[in-house]
């Protein structure tokens, strides 16, 4: 009984001290109790349901280090940064680190300093990791994005199968598996493949009653978004398919006097991303136009809208993204714009980014040949990489090449950095010996060591532009001089402005011809199936949109939401609808032009709004202040 009281107090104090909350959200505390009691646990909470807290809080309370297995390096980095900001000791391991950096992290875990350690599933096969983990007290294992273990999803990661083998070495260590996007079939597979023993299962309904869903067939999307933002000065996210689209839409909106719209994508530097994210998080009317690179692990309560400029790749992605709206339970809106021409175009794009087996093998062969990696060999260093060179050599399209590179990166066969990051620099000789170099080289290296902190002891990351400004020289000349020393094998230098690649696993041509190709092909089939399901969801206009989503995730006996565009259309017979009353209610607050009424009544067709305005004008309930402004 005393232990229960102690844990109860600890939970409350930890929640208040590190997260600033006085009480848990729905079902969070029950999950935390399950983890603390040492039970295997399976959590299916929709996006915004507070999954991370379910393992982060018990990790602080329990003795030892919580081992979190996560598939995305970017997500690991974000989670660790957030935890450190809260004063929680957390680390992550990745293939971009050298051995000394990794050893430092292991030491902190062995000393009991680090409470949460994030690793990729591929790390569970790493010899250095397996040797060190034996000396670390693991409190429990948390498997994030657990749906990645399922072959039924487009996010399938075969390395998740490593978890089952790894757990056998830690039989008495409990496991919590968490996901936001699992169908019933996927949930069963998670339980089976992780060998969860009589797990406590916690599921929240996916029904988000405060989100009103619209799927709108439209050709002029930019104008529709402009009108929406003009009359909705609130905070939101607009998802676009490509980096170029995010920048073009942001530029268009700024030209149209929407100054609080900005763009965000994976091609930005870490500093740029942090600045944009910080500004958006702090504002009440900031709009971020982003690729799906934005959103994972981000918790902003007052997001009033999520707009999709184009349909996402799957219902899972779609629901995860609209789930970032209305986390404060206030009314919010999710709009998806589409048209038939675009859908056909997306069909073609998907078809033309999938290589056949011959092309798949050709891309990989040329990739290894360029950097002279023999079969069963690897390379410890980063190489500057030009994707156009592969295209020239293979005569294969860029989308297909990028698809294969993404696959290799996700399987941790390579580490692929697309560029626009900080550059890296490392000495290739004992720094004490620099004075024995030619005078010109010695002077320049001494200059670097004095101005770049820690260069004498490890690889460092830096900005050439900032260093050039500090030294009062031209950035291009600085880069040229560094490259000259690299040619002499005195420095290892990777220019962050360009893509780079590191081979993190030995080359194995036989595996690419066999199981690697089969896996790649299966992932492509899953992508196509998910896209077909998404197309059906968009085009089906006889069933409530929220009800379709709930059915997809296995929720039965659900009722219509009553406020998606399908539900509104069904109940809005011309004379018995609430539309005239809604129009009058809006106009009582202030006079509006027709475009503003369209935005404020997005669930009604524009033709019906026009017709009802004419009826209200004829009946004398509405008047015109000028040729386009209406009032009561």
Secondary structure as the mmCIF struct_conf table of DSSP 4:
data_model
#
loop_
_struct_conf.conf_type_id
_struct_conf.id
_struct_conf.beg_label_comp_id
_struct_conf.beg_label_asym_id
_struct_conf.beg_label_seq_id
_struct_conf.end_label_comp_id
_struct_conf.end_label_asym_id
_struct_conf.end_label_seq_id
HELX_RH_AL_P HELX_RH_AL_P1 UNK A 2 UNK A 14
HELX_RH_PI_P HELX_RH_PI_P1 UNK A 15 UNK A 19
BEND BEND1 UNK A 22 UNK A 23
HELX_LH_PP_P HELX_LH_PP_P1 UNK A 24 UNK A 25
TURN_TY1_P TURN_TY1_P1 UNK A 26 UNK A 27
HELX_RH_AL_P HELX_RH_AL_P2 UNK A 28 UNK A 36
TURN_TY1_P TURN_TY1_P2 UNK A 37 UNK A 38
STRN STRN1 UNK A 41 UNK A 44
TURN_TY1_P TURN_TY1_P3 UNK A 47 UNK A 48
BEND BEND2 UNK A 49 UNK A 49
HELX_RH_AL_P HELX_RH_AL_P3 UNK A 51 UNK A 61
BEND BEND3 UNK A 62 UNK A 64
STRN STRN2 UNK A 65 UNK A 69
BEND BEND4 UNK A 71 UNK A 71
HELX_RH_AL_P HELX_RH_AL_P4 UNK A 73 UNK A 85
TURN_TY1_P TURN_TY1_P4 UNK A 86 UNK A 87
STRN STRN3 UNK A 90 UNK A 92
TURN_TY1_P TURN_TY1_P5 UNK A 95 UNK A 96
BEND BEND5 UNK A 97 UNK A 97
HELX_RH_AL_P HELX_RH_AL_P5 UNK A 99 UNK A 110
TURN_TY1_P TURN_TY1_P6 UNK A 111 UNK A 112
BEND BEND6 UNK A 115 UNK A 115
STRN STRN4 UNK A 116 UNK A 119
HELX_RH_3T_P HELX_RH_3T_P1 UNK A 121 UNK A 125
HELX_RH_AL_P HELX_RH_AL_P6 UNK A 127 UNK A 133
TURN_TY1_P TURN_TY1_P7 UNK A 134 UNK A 135
BEND BEND7 UNK A 136 UNK A 136
STRN STRN5 UNK A 138 UNK A 143
TURN_TY1_P TURN_TY1_P8 UNK A 144 UNK A 145
HELX_RH_3T_P HELX_RH_3T_P2 UNK A 146 UNK A 149
TURN_TY1_P TURN_TY1_P9 UNK A 151 UNK A 152
BEND BEND8 UNK A 153 UNK A 153
TURN_TY1_P TURN_TY1_P10 UNK A 154 UNK A 155
HELX_RH_3T_P HELX_RH_3T_P3 UNK A 158 UNK A 161
HELX_RH_AL_P HELX_RH_AL_P7 UNK A 162 UNK A 168
TURN_TY1_P TURN_TY1_P11 UNK A 169 UNK A 172
BEND BEND9 UNK A 173 UNK A 173
STRN STRN6 UNK A 175 UNK A 179
BEND BEND10 UNK A 180 UNK A 181
HELX_RH_AL_P HELX_RH_AL_P8 UNK A 184 UNK A 193
TURN_TY1_P TURN_TY1_P12 UNK A 194 UNK A 195
BEND BEND11 UNK A 197 UNK A 198
STRN STRN7 UNK A 200 UNK A 203
TURN_TY1_P TURN_TY1_P13 UNK A 209 UNK A 210
STRN STRN8 UNK A 211 UNK A 217
BEND BEND12 UNK A 219 UNK A 219
HELX_RH_AL_P HELX_RH_AL_P9 UNK A 221 UNK A 231
BEND BEND13 UNK A 234 UNK A 234
STRN STRN9 UNK A 235 UNK A 239
BEND BEND14 UNK A 241 UNK A 242
HELX_RH_AL_P HELX_RH_AL_P10 UNK A 243 UNK A 255
TURN_TY1_P TURN_TY1_P14 UNK A 256 UNK A 257
TURN_TY1_P TURN_TY1_P15 UNK A 259 UNK A 260
STRN STRN10 UNK A 261 UNK A 264
TURN_TY1_P TURN_TY1_P16 UNK A 266 UNK A 267
BEND BEND15 UNK A 268 UNK A 268
HELX_RH_AL_P HELX_RH_AL_P11 UNK A 270 UNK A 282
BEND BEND16 UNK A 284 UNK A 285
STRN STRN11 UNK A 287 UNK A 290
TURN_TY1_P TURN_TY1_P17 UNK A 292 UNK A 293
BEND BEND17 UNK A 294 UNK A 294
TURN_TY1_P TURN_TY1_P18 UNK A 296 UNK A 297
TURN_TY1_P TURN_TY1_P19 UNK A 301 UNK A 302
STRN STRN12 UNK A 303 UNK A 308
BEND BEND18 UNK A 309 UNK A 310
BEND BEND19 UNK A 313 UNK A 313
HELX_RH_AL_P HELX_RH_AL_P12 UNK A 315 UNK A 322
TURN_TY1_P TURN_TY1_P20 UNK A 323 UNK A 324
BEND BEND20 UNK A 325 UNK A 325
TURN_TY1_P TURN_TY1_P21 UNK A 327 UNK A 328
BEND BEND21 UNK A 329 UNK A 330
STRN STRN13 UNK A 332 UNK A 338
HELX_RH_AL_P HELX_RH_AL_P13 UNK A 340 UNK A 352
TURN_TY1_P TURN_TY1_P22 UNK A 353 UNK A 353
HELX_RH_AL_P HELX_RH_AL_P14 UNK A 357 UNK A 370
TURN_TY1_P TURN_TY1_P23 UNK A 371 UNK A 372
TURN_TY1_P TURN_TY1_P24 UNK A 375 UNK A 376
BEND BEND22 UNK A 380 UNK A 381
STRN STRN14 UNK A 383 UNK A 384
HELX_RH_AL_P HELX_RH_AL_P15 UNK A 387 UNK A 394
HELX_RH_AL_P HELX_RH_AL_P16 UNK A 398 UNK A 410
TURN_TY1_P TURN_TY1_P25 UNK A 411 UNK A 412
BEND BEND23 UNK A 413 UNK A 413
STRN STRN15 UNK A 414 UNK A 417
BEND BEND24 UNK A 419 UNK A 419
BEND BEND25 UNK A 421 UNK A 421
STRN STRN16 UNK A 423 UNK A 427
BEND BEND26 UNK A 428 UNK A 429
HELX_RH_3T_P HELX_RH_3T_P4 UNK A 431 UNK A 436
BEND BEND27 UNK A 437 UNK A 437
HELX_RH_AL_P HELX_RH_AL_P17 UNK A 439 UNK A 451
BEND BEND28 UNK A 452 UNK A 452
TURN_TY1_P TURN_TY1_P26 UNK A 453 UNK A 457
BEND BEND29 UNK A 458 UNK A 458
STRN STRN17 UNK A 460 UNK A 462
HELX_RH_AL_P HELX_RH_AL_P18 UNK A 464 UNK A 471
TURN_TY1_P TURN_TY1_P27 UNK A 472 UNK A 472
BEND BEND30 UNK A 473 UNK A 473
HELX_RH_AL_P HELX_RH_AL_P19 UNK A 475 UNK A 487
TURN_TY1_P TURN_TY1_P28 UNK A 488 UNK A 489
BEND BEND31 UNK A 490 UNK A 490
STRN STRN18 UNK A 491 UNK A 494
TURN_TY1_P TURN_TY1_P29 UNK A 496 UNK A 497
BEND BEND32 UNK A 498 UNK A 498
STRN STRN19 UNK A 500 UNK A 503
BEND BEND33 UNK A 505 UNK A 505
HELX_RH_AL_P HELX_RH_AL_P20 UNK A 509 UNK A 511
HELX_RH_PI_P HELX_RH_PI_P2 UNK A 512 UNK A 516
HELX_RH_AL_P HELX_RH_AL_P21 UNK A 517 UNK A 539
BEND BEND34 UNK A 542 UNK A 543
HELX_RH_AL_P HELX_RH_AL_P22 UNK A 545 UNK A 552
TURN_TY1_P TURN_TY1_P30 UNK A 553 UNK A 554
BEND BEND35 UNK A 557 UNK A 557
BEND BEND36 UNK A 562 UNK A 562
BEND BEND37 UNK A 564 UNK A 564
HELX_RH_AL_P HELX_RH_AL_P23 UNK A 565 UNK A 571
TURN_TY1_P TURN_TY1_P31 UNK A 574 UNK A 576
BEND BEND38 UNK A 577 UNK A 578
HELX_RH_AL_P HELX_RH_AL_P24 UNK A 579 UNK A 589
BEND BEND39 UNK A 590 UNK A 590
STRN STRN20 UNK A 592 UNK A 593
HELX_RH_AL_P HELX_RH_AL_P25 UNK A 594 UNK A 600
TURN_TY1_P TURN_TY1_P32 UNK A 601 UNK A 603
BEND BEND40 UNK A 604 UNK A 604
HELX_RH_AL_P HELX_RH_AL_P26 UNK A 606 UNK A 618
TURN_TY1_P TURN_TY1_P33 UNK A 619 UNK A 620
BEND BEND41 UNK A 621 UNK A 621
STRN STRN21 UNK A 623 UNK A 624
BEND BEND42 UNK A 625 UNK A 628
STRN STRN22 UNK A 629 UNK A 631
#
